[in-house]
Amino acid sequence: MKMLALVSQLAISMLTAIFICGVIGYYVDYLFGTNLFIFFLILGVLGGYKTCYNVICKFLGRKSLFDREKKREDWANAAAPKSTHKSNKSN
């Protein structure tokens, strides 16, 4: 269920950024007679990617997907042997 919510949020974030920048680009073209629609559309795609990146990082609990310290911790946890029994230590 969490994955479905993540995919939905990514799609909505991407489409919203593209739509808003597209509307701004169209309006600027209409007002000034320029050809900036493509520029604003590309800006919307880049903004959408950045938003999706932030959502994925938040979902994974990281500041960045390229955070080396977090990757080292993940690899160390994955490589550590898992104990199947409980130890009974008494003081």
Protein Blocks (a to p, Z undefined) as FASTA:
>chain_A
ZZmmmmmmmmmmmmmmmmmmmmmmmmmmmmnopafllmmmmmmmmmmmmmmmmmmmmmno
pabfklmklmmmmmmmmmpccdfbdcdddZZ
